């Protein structure tokens, strides 16, 4: 497994350097995404599902961070609630994540790609239909 490089965020102050691991950016992004209304859940992979079964919350679930020549690229895989405006929620996601990362890490993000992978129907409506 190839180790991803760290993001250098410190200026040359003579005090040392500050580096941020991509996993930290994933966790911050996951928490910022969960603050947006209209998000039902984030889509993770098999490993995050197994980890959550043992009681550990995975804040980076559904988030993929890539360090490219153009900057930092973030991909989000989300499940939205039924009835929300997809473009509006996606824009709120991008704005909230960009602001949160800027405040916490002082990093500029090249792109935030939102992939809507599902719609969560209201559970009360599903139960009424089956009765």
Secondary structure as UniProt FT lines:
FT   STRAND          7..8
FT   STRAND          19..20
FT   HELIX           22..34
FT   TURN            37..38
FT   STRAND          39..42
FT   HELIX           46..53
FT   TURN            54..55
FT   TURN            59..62
FT   STRAND          63..68
FT   TURN            69..70
FT   STRAND          71..81
FT   TURN            82..83
FT   HELIX           86..105
FT   STRAND          109..120
FT   HELIX           123..130
//
